[in-house]
Amino acid sequence: MGFFSSFFGSKQKKPSSIETERKIALTGSDQQRRDLAQSPSTNREILCYMAAKDENADIRLILAERLAKLLPDLSSDKHSSLYKYTVEVLGILALDEVLKVRVALSSVLKDYVEAPPKIVGQLARDLERQVSEPILRYCVALPDEELLDILKSHPASWAIQAIANRPALSQPVSGAVIETDDIEAGTVLLSNAKADISLEDLKRIVEKAKSYPEWQKPAAMRKNLPKELARELTGFVDQSVRNLLLERTDFSSEDMEEIAETVKRRVEFADKQNENVEDRVWSYLKEGTLTDEVMIDAIAIRDTDFVYVGIAALLRTSPDNVRKIFDMKTSKSVVAMCWRAGLSMRTALKVQQEVVKIPHKELIYPRGGTDYPLNDNDMEWQLDFLGLKTGK
C-alpha cells in the first residue's frame, strides 16, 4: 500500500479538486464520503484509497462496484500503476468481512472476461454461497486450474452443480465433476450442451448410470454419444429411455438398425431371467450360441448369475469354482479364464470391470483394442495355478 502512503502523504502541491477530495476521504462525514464515492468525477486514486481504508461498509460496497466496473478501461494497460493498485484494492475487498461487499464484487466480476484470476479465485472459494456461486457458474476468467483444485476439496453439491453448469467446460473439468460422484451435478453436466466430455468419461458415465438412474435419460440424449455406448445403455435403461435412443437422428440407418436389434435381443434376454439360470445357459450351449454377444448382454443387464454359470459351462467347471476364483479379484486370473472359455478380450475387460469389480488401476486392457495382451504361456500358467489346466 505504499502508493497510498505516498499519494496521501505527499507534500507536493495538488490541484484544488484533488486536495478537496483527499480531505473529504480522510475527514469527511459519512454522507460526504458517500457522495465522493458515487461521483463520476472523483479521482480514481482517491477511490482506491477509500475502498481500502474507509470504515463504512456501505461506502466500501459502492466502491467495490465502481472499481470493478473500471477494470475494463484500466486493463488496456495492465502494467500501469493505477491498474495494479486497483487490482490490489479489489483483492482486499474480496476478503472484506462484510458479506454484502463481497456479494457486490462477485456480482460484477462474474461477467468480466478479463477479471484478475487471483481475485475471482478468492471469491470462488468464499464459504458464502451468495459470493462463490455466481463466480463458479458464470465467470469465464476463472481458470481450469482453480476449478480442478476446488473440485478436489470436496465442495458442497451446489458448488459442483454450479461448475457443471458453466457456459463452457473443458474435458478435464467435466471429468473432475464426474469424479465427485455427485448425482445432481452429473445430471446437470450431461444436460449442459456446452460441456466437453471425453470418450473415456462418457464410458464412465454410462457405467455409473447403472447405479444412477438420473443419468440415464440425459446420457441417452448427449449428441456425441457413440453408438457403442448407446447399445450399452439399452441393456439397463427403461423403455422410455430406449425409445429416446431409437428416436435419435444423428446415427446412420445401419447404426439404428444395430441399436434396435440390440434393444430387441436384450429385452428378450431379460424376459427369461425368471427361468432357471442353468437351464438357460444349457440351452445356449446346446445351440452353440453361448457367445460373446450373449455374455455381453448378460453383463449389460447385470445378470451376473448367468455370467458365472456361463463361464463355468464353457470351462467345464462348477459355478462355485468360478465364483471362488473371481472373489480373488485378480485380473490375470479373470483374463486367463475368459481366454480358455473362448471369449474375446473385450468381453474379458467387461467381466473384469462389471462382474468382478477389479479396481480401475489393476485392469488389463486389450492390446490394439481387441487382442489378448498376455501370451499363451502366461495364460496356461495362470490356468494351471487355478487348477483349470485340463479345463476346456
Order of alpha helices (4+ residues) and beta strands (2+ residues): alpha-alpha-alpha-alpha-alpha-alpha-alpha-alpha-alpha-alpha-alpha-alpha-alpha-alpha-alpha-alpha-alpha-alpha-alpha-alpha-alpha-alpha-alpha-alpha-alpha
